[in-house]
Amino acid sequence: MQIVIGSDHAGFFLKNQLISFIEQLGHSVLDVGTDSTDPVDYPDYAQKVGHTLLEQGYTRGILICGSGVGASIAVNKIPGIRAGICHDTYSAHQGVEHDDVNVLVVGSRVIGIELAREIVKTYLSATFSGEERHVRRLGKLKAMEARYINKST
């Protein structure tokens, strides 16, 4: 699987630790930054992850900031992105299986590296169920998204 990963300064160290872990799982990883702990704005990296995922054909994205909240809000502004903050493995697999989550968001100041590894492993191994009720709900989400996209143009 091709994974795009990004973080702000608060997620820099966790991101770097996760990259090698994801590669050990057999996935290819594109790091879109940040490249240091110098303060940056999380929306910039949320946009990089979302754009790369949608425009360059990556399979899934991972985004990290201090709490996960700001990055999740930012990346979910991009049409076609379904991001979820997951600080437990249940949410990580459930989000993919039922909601077709394509960006995992975690807070580096909320969870430690071992839990982050388990969450990422669970997220990357999960697949969308394709069950009718979940497909129907995704259709409703896409219709909501289209309604607001069309309204703003």
Backbone torsions as a table, in degrees:
resi	resn	phi	psi	omega
1	MET	NA	145.2	176.9
2	GLN	-98.3	121.4	-174.9
3	ILE	-116.1	133.5	171.6
4	VAL	-106.4	134.7	-177.6
5	ILE	-131.8	143.2	177.8
6	GLY	-153.7	162.1	179.2
7	SER	-156.3	163.6	166.7
8	ASP	-89.3	-171.0	-177.5
9	HIS	-61.9	-34.3	-179.0
10	ALA	-68.3	-27.4	-179.2
11	GLY	-98.3	2.6	-173.6
12	PHE	-55.1	-50.9	-176.6
13	PHE	-67.8	-42.6	178.5
14	LEU	-63.6	-42.6	178.5
15	LYS	-56.3	-47.9	-178.3
16	ASN	-63.5	-36.0	177.6
17	GLN	-70.1	-35.3	-178.8
18	LEU	-73.8	-30.2	-178.4
19	ILE	-58.2	-50.6	-178.6
20	SER	-65.7	-35.4	177.3
21	PHE	-62.7	-46.0	-179.9
22	ILE	-63.3	-40.4	177.1
23	GLU	-64.9	-36.7	176.6
24	GLN	-64.4	-27.2	176.7
25	LEU	-77.2	-6.4	176.6
26	GLY	99.3	11.1	-179.6
27	HIS	-100.2	154.7	172.3
28	SER	-94.0	144.7	-173.9
29	VAL	-128.8	132.9	170.8
30	LEU	-110.5	120.4	178.4
31	ASP	-94.4	116.6	-179.7
32	VAL	-99.8	14.9	175.0
33	GLY	102.4	178.4	1.3
34	THR	-75.3	166.1	-174.4
35	ASP	-109.3	12.8	179.0
36	SER	-164.4	-178.5	176.0
37	THR	-94.1	9.4	175.0
38	ASP	-64.7	135.5	-176.8
39	PRO	-55.7	131.9	176.6
40	VAL	-137.4	173.0	-179.7
41	ASP	-101.0	122.4	-177.1
42	TYR	-56.4	-33.0	179.3
43	PRO	-60.1	-31.3	179.5
44	ASP	-62.9	-39.9	-178.0
45	TYR	-83.0	-28.8	172.4
46	ALA	-62.4	-42.6	178.9
47	GLN	-65.0	-40.7	178.9
48	LYS	-62.4	-44.6	179.3
49	VAL	-64.1	-49.5	-178.5
50	GLY	-62.0	-45.3	180.0
51	HIS	-62.3	-46.6	-179.0
52	THR	-62.5	-41.9	179.5
53	LEU	-60.3	-49.3	-174.8
54	LEU	-80.0	-39.7	-172.2
55	GLU	-92.0	-23.1	-176.8
56	GLN	-112.7	8.8	171.1
57	GLY	76.0	25.2	175.9
58	TYR	-73.5	153.5	-174.7
59	THR	-78.4	-47.7	-178.1
60	ARG	-143.9	162.0	177.2
61	GLY	-125.4	155.4	174.1
62	ILE	-133.9	132.6	-175.9
63	LEU	-133.0	136.2	-175.2
64	ILE	-132.9	131.3	169.0
65	CYS	-137.9	-170.7	-176.3
66	GLY	-60.9	-53.3	-179.0
67	SER	-102.7	-23.0	-172.4
68	GLY	93.1	-19.9	-174.1
69	VAL	-68.5	-55.2	-177.3
70	GLY	-60.7	-44.0	-179.9
71	ALA	-63.5	-38.5	178.7
72	SER	-64.8	-44.8	177.8
73	ILE	-59.2	-47.0	-176.3
74	ALA	-63.2	-50.8	-175.0
75	VAL	-69.3	-29.2	177.8
76	ASN	-72.9	-6.8	174.0
77	LYS	-75.8	-15.3	-176.9
78	ILE	-86.7	119.3	178.4
79	PRO	-56.8	132.4	-179.6
80	GLY	97.9	-10.4	177.5
81	ILE	-94.0	135.4	173.8
82	ARG	-127.2	90.3	-176.6
83	ALA	-101.0	145.5	175.8
84	GLY	-134.6	136.6	171.2
85	ILE	-78.9	124.8	179.6
86	CYS	-130.2	117.8	176.3
87	HIS	-115.8	19.4	175.5
88	ASP	-152.4	158.2	-176.1
89	THR	-71.9	-32.4	179.4
90	TYR	-59.1	-49.3	179.4
91	SER	-62.4	-35.1	-178.7
92	ALA	-64.1	-45.3	180.0
93	HIS	-80.6	-38.0	179.4
94	GLN	-62.3	-39.7	179.6
95	GLY	-60.7	-38.4	178.2
96	VAL	-77.2	-48.1	-174.7
97	GLU	-63.3	-38.5	-175.8
98	HIS	-103.1	-33.0	-172.4
99	ASP	-113.7	1.2	179.4
100	ASP	53.9	42.7	178.2
101	VAL	-57.1	130.3	178.9
102	ASN	-114.0	-4.9	172.8
103	VAL	-133.8	122.4	173.9
104	LEU	-90.5	129.9	177.4
105	VAL	-117.9	132.1	176.7
106	VAL	-132.3	155.0	177.7
107	GLY	-103.0	118.3	-177.2
108	SER	-69.4	-19.7	178.3
109	ARG	-95.3	4.4	-178.1
110	VAL	-108.6	-39.7	-177.8
111	ILE	-124.4	158.7	177.3
112	GLY	-94.2	177.4	-174.3
113	ILE	-63.8	-42.4	-177.2
114	GLU	-64.3	-44.8	176.9
115	LEU	-65.5	-40.2	177.8
116	ALA	-58.5	-42.9	178.3
117	ARG	-61.0	-44.4	180.0
118	GLU	-64.1	-41.1	179.0
119	ILE	-64.1	-46.3	-179.8
120	VAL	-63.2	-44.3	178.9
121	LYS	-60.1	-43.8	179.2
122	THR	-64.9	-45.1	179.0
123	TYR	-59.8	-46.5	-176.2
124	LEU	-72.3	-23.2	-179.5
125	SER	-91.3	-10.6	-179.1
126	ALA	-81.2	151.7	176.5
127	THR	-132.2	150.5	177.7
128	PHE	-64.3	134.7	-174.8
129	SER	-70.5	-32.5	-177.2
130	GLY	75.1	5.3	178.5
131	GLU	-61.6	146.4	-174.6
132	GLU	-53.4	-43.8	-177.6
133	ARG	-64.5	-33.8	179.4
134	HIS	-77.3	-36.6	175.8
135	VAL	-64.1	-43.4	178.6
136	ARG	-60.2	-44.6	-179.3
137	ARG	-67.0	-39.3	176.2
138	LEU	-63.4	-38.3	176.2
139	GLY	-59.8	-39.1	178.2
140	LYS	-67.6	-38.9	176.8
141	LEU	-63.3	-43.1	179.4
142	LYS	-65.0	-36.9	177.7
143	ALA	-66.3	-39.6	176.2
144	MET	-61.5	-45.7	-179.8
145	GLU	-59.9	-46.3	-179.0
146	ALA	-63.6	-37.3	179.8
147	ARG	-59.9	-44.2	-178.1
148	TYR	-79.5	-28.7	174.4
149	ILE	-64.5	-46.9	-178.9
150	ASN	-66.6	-30.9	-179.4
151	LYS	-69.9	-31.9	-176.1
152	SER	-84.6	-9.6	-178.4
153	THR	-95.3	NA	NA
